[in-house]
Amino acid sequence: MTIAAPAPRVTPEFRASTYYFTQFMAGGAAVVFLPIWLTAKDITPEEIGIINALPMLVMLMINLLVGRIADKASDWRQVIVIGSLLAAAVPIGLFFVNDFWGILLIWTLTSVPGGAVVSVADAATLRMTRRNGTDFGTIRAWGTLGYMIFNVTTGFLVTWYGAAAFVPLFVGLSMLRAAASLWLPRFRAPTTEPTLAAAAPAPRRLLEVMKPWFLLPLIGFAMVVGTHFILNGFAALVWKEQGIDEAIIGPLFALGSVSEAVMMFAWKRFNGRVTARHLILAAALFTAARWAAMAFSPPVWALVLLQATHGICYAIGYLGCMHFIANWTSEDIAAEAQGWFTTLQQVMSVLALVSFGWIFAQMGPQAFLVASGCAFLGALGIWASLKMQQPKAG
């Protein structure tokens, strides 16, 4: 008589991947559908701008606080689950509001908890994968795939069902994310298990690590991220004015997302072979070259090549920053440090969006030269950091 082998255990990485796959689906649908739904509610363009901006402003004020609370909890999972559940329950109110103030309140209360736990999930998952010897990039790539799927799917839903389909879709996807959060593993190491922080002591308070060599790479890449928001906000307009067909503009944006996902899946092939700051520096330099090329109205074939570099310009730099923060901080401040970096990115993105509108009105497509200059300035800061403090051995 033989005894059947036990079923393979579901790994923590698989559970985290499931959550990431659902994490950005609602956001992917909102990017396409929210403006259409708001317009159907007779919300003006100016009011739409406020509805989109207020959640980001609120998150600027609370990211550090949420990170600090998560770090003090027995496990980061608790804050992720609570935020995901709130982000699923509150949008039910969208069924019952029709005026600007009601929508502004519900949308802000919906967006803030879902957005605030992103940096907590990133910090928690990265610490877990480093301890287990697995790959964070592969897990994070599933988030990009989920976002991309509902970028595309939502376009068809708009065509088939119109604006009325937005709220049921958004609420359903938010509830799917909440359900996935309940399946998340515990992220912290058992108290008896040695951690990276224990093996290599690192600062346990955020102020201890806030030195120029640590700040410059993160500020530099936050500037790079800000220029990517310029792409999202103005590239479609620029390309349309250059005579590029709208049927091509959509796939061009999708190509950037595909490139990002591919690079995240491929991260494990070179992670550890090149230091984090050298990867961040490469991302900043590639971004500077990409925007400089876009300033001269390149043909479609060239835009395809430029969009294909998005994985280097964004994914490599983003993952490099994640590992850079983890290399130099302890688990005691993991979520707080990541929340600080997220806040920095949001500040730079708001500044870029506000200023680039005026610059674009003055310079047209050549305004991308300004974006290129910002990315290059960020690269100089990263290079200066390497001169101030050498990477850790190993």
C-alpha positions as CSV (number, residue, x, y, z in Angstrom):
1,M,0.0,0.0,0.0
2,T,1.4,3.3,-1.0
3,I,0.8,6.6,0.6
4,A,-0.1,9.4,-1.7
5,A,2.3,12.3,-1.8
6,P,0.9,15.5,-0.1
7,A,-0.4,18.2,-2.5
8,P,2.2,20.9,-3.2
9,R,2.0,23.8,-0.8
10,V,0.8,27.1,-2.2
11,T,3.8,29.4,-1.9
12,P,3.7,32.9,-0.4
13,E,4.9,34.2,-3.7
14,F,1.9,32.7,-5.5
15,R,-0.4,34.4,-3.0
16,A,1.3,37.7,-3.4
17,S,1.2,37.4,-7.2
18,T,-2.5,36.8,-7.1
19,Y,-3.0,40.0,-5.1
20,Y,-0.8,42.0,-7.4
21,F,-2.7,40.7,-10.5
22,T,-5.8,42.3,-9.0
23,Q,-4.3,45.3,-7.4
24,F,-4.3,47.7,-10.4
25,M,-7.3,46.3,-12.3
26,A,-9.7,48.9,-11.0
27,G,-7.2,51.7,-11.7
28,G,-6.7,50.4,-15.3
29,A,-10.5,50.6,-15.8
30,A,-10.7,54.0,-14.3
31,V,-8.0,55.5,-16.5
32,V,-10.2,54.7,-19.5
33,F,-13.7,54.9,-18.1
34,L,-13.8,57.5,-15.3
35,P,-13.7,60.7,-17.5
36,I,-16.5,59.2,-19.7
37,W,-18.7,58.4,-16.6
38,L,-18.0,61.8,-15.1
39,T,-18.9,63.6,-18.3
40,A,-22.2,61.6,-18.5
41,K,-22.9,63.0,-15.0
42,D,-22.4,66.6,-16.4
43,I,-19.2,67.1,-14.5
44,T,-17.1,69.8,-16.1
45,P,-13.4,69.3,-17.3
46,E,-12.2,71.6,-14.5
47,E,-14.2,69.5,-11.9
48,I,-12.8,66.3,-13.4
49,G,-9.3,67.7,-12.8
50,I,-10.1,68.3,-9.2
51,I,-11.6,64.8,-8.7
52,N,-8.4,63.3,-10.1
53,A,-6.0,65.6,-8.2
54,L,-7.5,65.6,-4.6
55,P,-6.8,61.9,-3.8
56,M,-3.1,62.4,-4.8
57,L,-2.9,65.5,-2.6
58,V,-4.4,63.5,0.4
59,M,-2.0,60.7,-0.2
60,L,0.9,63.1,-0.2
61,M,0.0,63.9,3.4
62,I,-0.6,60.4,4.7
63,N,1.8,58.0,2.9
64,L,4.5,58.3,5.6
65,L,1.9,57.9,8.4
66,V,0.5,54.7,6.7
67,G,4.0,53.3,6.3
68,R,4.8,54.0,9.9
69,I,1.6,52.3,11.1
70,A,2.4,49.3,8.9
71,D,5.9,49.0,10.2
72,K,4.7,48.9,13.8
73,A,2.0,46.3,13.1
74,S,2.8,42.7,13.8
75,D,2.8,42.1,10.0
76,W,2.4,44.5,7.0
77,R,-0.4,42.3,5.8
78,Q,-2.8,43.8,8.3
79,V,-2.6,47.3,6.8
80,I,-2.8,45.9,3.2
81,V,-6.0,44.0,4.0
82,I,-7.7,46.9,5.8
83,G,-6.9,49.3,3.0
84,S,-8.1,46.9,0.4
85,L,-11.4,46.2,2.2
86,L,-12.0,50.0,2.6
87,A,-11.3,50.5,-1.1
88,A,-13.9,47.9,-1.9
89,A,-16.6,49.1,0.4
90,V,-16.5,52.8,-0.1
91,P,-17.1,52.9,-3.9
92,I,-20.5,51.3,-3.4
93,G,-21.5,54.9,-2.7
94,L,-20.8,55.8,-6.3
95,F,-24.2,54.2,-7.1
96,F,-25.9,56.9,-5.1
97,V,-24.1,60.1,-6.0
98,N,-24.6,62.3,-9.0
99,D,-23.3,65.8,-8.1
100,F,-19.7,67.1,-8.0
101,W,-19.3,67.3,-4.3
102,G,-20.7,63.8,-3.6
103,I,-18.6,62.2,-6.3
104,L,-15.5,64.1,-5.1
105,L,-16.0,62.8,-1.5
106,I,-16.7,59.2,-2.5
107,W,-13.9,59.0,-5.1
108,T,-11.4,60.5,-2.7
109,L,-12.4,58.1,0.1
110,T,-12.1,55.2,-2.4
111,S,-8.8,56.1,-4.0
112,V,-6.8,57.0,-0.9
113,P,-6.9,53.6,1.0
114,G,-6.2,51.7,-2.2
115,G,-3.4,53.9,-3.2
116,A,-1.8,54.2,0.2
117,V,-1.3,50.4,0.6
118,V,0.6,50.1,-2.7
119,S,3.9,51.2,-1.1
120,V,3.3,48.9,1.9
121,A,2.7,45.9,-0.4
122,D,5.8,46.7,-2.4
123,A,8.0,47.0,0.7
124,A,6.5,43.8,2.3
125,T,6.7,41.7,-0.8
126,L,10.3,42.8,-1.5
127,R,11.4,41.9,2.0
128,M,9.8,38.5,1.8
129,T,11.3,37.6,-1.6
130,R,14.8,38.7,-0.5
131,R,14.5,36.5,2.5
132,N,13.2,33.5,0.5
133,G,15.6,34.0,-2.4
134,T,12.8,34.5,-4.9
135,D,12.1,37.3,-7.4
136,F,10.1,40.4,-6.6
137,G,10.1,41.6,-10.2
138,T,8.1,38.6,-11.4
139,I,5.5,39.2,-8.7
140,R,5.2,42.9,-9.5
141,A,4.9,42.2,-13.2
142,W,1.5,40.6,-12.6
143,G,0.3,44.0,-11.4
144,T,1.3,45.5,-14.7
145,L,-0.5,42.7,-16.6
146,G,-3.7,43.2,-14.6
147,Y,-3.6,46.9,-15.3
148,M,-3.0,46.4,-19.0
149,I,-5.7,43.8,-19.4
150,F,-8.4,46.2,-18.1
151,N,-7.0,49.1,-20.1
152,V,-7.8,47.1,-23.2
153,T,-11.0,45.3,-21.9
154,T,-12.6,48.6,-20.7
155,G,-12.4,50.1,-24.1
156,F,-14.7,47.4,-25.4
157,L,-17.0,47.7,-22.5
158,V,-17.4,51.4,-23.1
159,T,-18.4,50.7,-26.7
160,W,-20.8,47.9,-25.8
161,Y,-22.5,49.3,-22.6
162,G,-21.7,53.0,-22.4
163,A,-20.9,55.0,-19.2
164,A,-23.4,53.1,-17.1
165,A,-21.1,50.1,-16.9
166,F,-18.4,52.0,-15.1
167,V,-19.5,51.8,-11.5
168,P,-20.5,48.1,-11.5
169,L,-17.1,47.3,-13.1
170,F,-15.1,49.4,-10.8
171,V,-16.8,48.1,-7.6
172,G,-16.5,44.5,-8.8
173,L,-12.8,44.9,-9.5
174,S,-12.3,46.6,-6.1
175,M,-14.0,43.7,-4.4
176,L,-11.9,41.2,-6.3
177,R,-8.8,42.9,-5.0
178,A,-10.1,42.9,-1.4
179,A,-10.8,39.1,-1.7
180,A,-7.3,38.5,-3.0
181,S,-5.9,40.5,0.0
182,L,-7.5,38.1,2.4
183,W,-5.3,35.3,0.8
184,L,-2.0,37.2,1.3
185,P,0.7,35.4,3.3
186,R,2.4,36.8,6.4
187,F,5.3,38.8,5.2
188,R,7.5,39.2,8.2
189,A,10.1,36.6,9.1
190,P,9.4,34.5,12.2
191,T,11.1,36.0,15.2
192,T,13.6,33.1,15.4
193,E,14.5,33.3,11.7
194,P,17.5,35.6,10.8
195,T,16.6,38.3,8.4
196,L,18.7,40.5,6.1
197,A,18.5,43.3,8.6
198,A,19.9,41.0,11.3
199,A,22.7,39.8,9.1
200,A,23.6,43.3,8.0
201,P,22.5,45.9,10.5
202,A,20.8,48.9,8.9
203,P,19.2,52.1,10.2
204,R,16.1,51.6,12.1
205,R,14.8,55.2,11.9
206,L,14.2,57.0,8.7
207,L,16.1,60.1,9.7
208,E,19.3,58.0,10.3
209,V,19.5,57.2,6.6
210,M,18.4,60.6,5.2
211,K,21.9,61.6,3.9
212,P,22.7,63.2,0.5
213,W,24.0,59.9,-1.0
214,F,20.8,58.2,-0.1
215,L,18.4,61.0,-1.1
216,L,20.0,61.8,-4.5
217,P,19.2,58.6,-6.3
218,L,15.6,58.6,-5.1
219,I,15.1,62.3,-5.9
220,G,16.7,61.7,-9.3
221,F,14.5,58.8,-10.2
222,A,11.4,60.7,-8.9
223,M,12.2,63.3,-11.5
224,V,12.3,60.6,-14.1
225,V,8.9,59.3,-12.9
226,G,7.5,62.8,-13.2
227,T,8.5,63.0,-16.8
228,H,6.7,59.7,-17.5
229,F,3.5,61.4,-16.2
230,I,4.1,64.0,-18.9
231,L,4.0,61.1,-21.5
232,N,0.7,59.9,-20.2
233,G,-0.8,63.4,-20.1
234,F,0.4,64.9,-23.4
235,A,1.9,62.3,-25.7
236,A,-1.5,61.3,-27.3
237,L,-2.1,65.0,-28.1
238,V,1.4,65.5,-29.5
239,W,1.1,62.4,-31.7
240,K,-2.4,63.3,-32.9
241,E,-1.1,66.7,-34.0
242,Q,1.7,65.0,-35.8
243,G,-0.9,63.2,-37.9
244,I,-0.6,59.8,-36.3
245,D,-3.8,57.8,-36.5
246,E,-5.7,57.3,-33.3
247,A,-5.8,53.5,-34.1
248,I,-2.0,53.5,-33.8
249,I,-1.8,55.7,-30.6
250,G,-3.5,53.2,-28.4
251,P,-1.2,50.3,-29.4
252,L,1.8,52.6,-28.8
253,F,0.8,53.1,-25.2
254,A,0.1,49.4,-24.8
255,L,3.6,48.7,-26.2
256,G,5.1,50.6,-23.3
257,S,3.1,48.5,-20.8
258,V,4.2,45.3,-22.5
259,S,7.8,46.4,-22.3
260,E,7.4,47.2,-18.6
261,A,5.9,43.8,-17.8
262,V,8.6,41.9,-19.9
263,M,11.4,43.7,-18.1
264,M,9.9,42.9,-14.7
265,F,9.6,39.3,-15.6
266,A,13.2,39.3,-16.8
267,W,14.5,41.2,-13.7
268,K,15.9,38.1,-12.0
269,R,18.3,37.5,-14.9
270,F,20.4,40.5,-14.0
271,N,19.4,41.4,-10.4
272,G,22.5,41.2,-8.3
273,R,24.9,41.3,-11.2
274,V,24.6,45.1,-11.4
275,T,24.3,47.4,-8.4
276,A,20.9,49.1,-7.8
277,R,22.2,52.6,-8.3
278,H,23.9,51.7,-11.6
279,L,20.5,50.4,-12.8
280,I,18.7,53.5,-11.7
281,L,21.4,55.6,-13.5
282,A,20.9,53.6,-16.7
283,A,17.1,54.1,-16.5
284,A,17.6,57.9,-16.1
285,L,20.0,58.1,-19.0
286,F,17.8,56.0,-21.3
287,T,14.8,58.3,-20.3
288,A,16.7,61.4,-21.2
289,A,17.6,60.0,-24.6
290,R,14.0,58.8,-25.2
291,W,12.5,62.2,-24.5
292,A,15.1,64.0,-26.6
293,A,14.2,61.8,-29.6
294,M,10.5,62.4,-29.1
295,A,11.1,66.2,-29.3
296,F,11.8,65.9,-33.0
297,S,8.5,64.3,-34.1
298,P,9.9,60.9,-35.0
299,P,8.0,58.6,-37.4
300,V,5.8,55.8,-36.2
301,W,8.6,53.1,-36.6
302,A,10.9,55.2,-34.4
303,L,8.1,55.7,-31.8
304,V,7.7,51.9,-31.7
305,L,11.4,51.6,-30.8
306,L,11.2,54.4,-28.2
307,Q,8.1,52.9,-26.5
308,A,9.9,49.5,-26.4
309,T,12.5,51.2,-24.1
310,H,9.9,51.9,-21.5
311,G,10.9,48.7,-19.6
312,I,14.4,50.1,-19.2
313,C,13.3,53.7,-18.5
314,Y,10.7,52.8,-15.9
315,A,10.7,49.2,-14.7
316,I,14.5,48.9,-14.3
317,G,14.7,52.2,-12.4
318,Y,11.7,51.4,-10.2
319,L,12.9,48.0,-9.2
320,G,16.4,49.4,-8.7
321,C,15.0,52.0,-6.3
322,M,13.1,49.3,-4.4
323,H,16.3,47.3,-3.9
324,F,18.4,50.3,-3.1
325,I,16.0,51.3,-0.3
326,A,15.9,47.7,1.0
327,N,19.8,47.5,0.9
328,W,20.2,50.4,3.2
329,T,17.2,50.2,5.6
330,S,16.0,47.7,8.1
331,E,12.6,46.0,8.2
332,D,11.7,48.4,11.0
333,I,11.2,51.2,8.5
334,A,10.6,49.3,5.3
335,A,7.1,50.6,4.6
336,E,7.8,54.1,5.9
337,A,10.9,54.4,3.6
338,Q,8.9,53.1,0.6
339,G,6.1,55.5,1.5
340,W,8.5,58.4,1.6
341,F,9.8,57.4,-1.9
342,T,6.2,57.2,-3.2
343,T,5.4,60.6,-1.8
344,L,8.5,62.0,-3.5
345,Q,7.3,60.5,-6.9
346,Q,3.9,62.1,-6.4
347,V,5.3,65.5,-5.7
348,M,7.5,65.4,-8.8
349,S,4.6,64.1,-10.9
350,V,2.3,66.9,-9.9
351,L,5.0,69.5,-10.5
352,A,5.7,68.0,-13.9
353,L,2.1,67.9,-15.0
354,V,1.4,71.5,-13.8
355,S,4.5,73.0,-15.4
356,F,4.6,71.0,-18.6
357,G,1.1,72.2,-19.7
358,W,2.5,75.8,-19.9
359,I,5.8,74.6,-21.5
360,F,4.0,72.6,-24.1
361,A,1.8,75.6,-25.0
362,Q,5.0,77.6,-25.6
363,M,7.2,75.0,-27.3
364,G,5.0,72.3,-28.8
365,P,6.6,68.9,-29.2
366,Q,10.1,70.3,-28.4
367,A,8.9,70.7,-24.8
368,F,10.1,67.1,-24.5
369,L,13.6,68.5,-24.5
370,V,12.7,70.0,-21.1
371,A,11.6,66.6,-19.9
372,S,14.9,65.2,-21.3
373,G,16.8,67.8,-19.3
374,C,15.0,66.9,-16.1
375,A,15.8,63.2,-16.6
376,F,19.4,64.0,-17.2
377,L,19.6,66.2,-14.1
378,G,18.2,63.3,-12.2
379,A,21.0,61.1,-13.7
380,L,23.6,63.6,-12.4
381,G,22.2,63.3,-8.9
382,I,22.4,59.5,-9.1
383,W,26.0,59.7,-10.4
384,A,26.9,62.0,-7.6
385,S,25.5,59.6,-5.0
386,L,27.8,56.8,-6.4
387,K,30.8,59.2,-5.9
388,M,29.8,60.0,-2.3
389,Q,29.0,56.4,-1.2
390,Q,30.1,53.2,-2.8
391,P,27.6,50.3,-3.2
392,K,27.6,47.7,-0.5
393,A,29.9,44.7,-1.2
394,G,27.9,41.7,-2.5
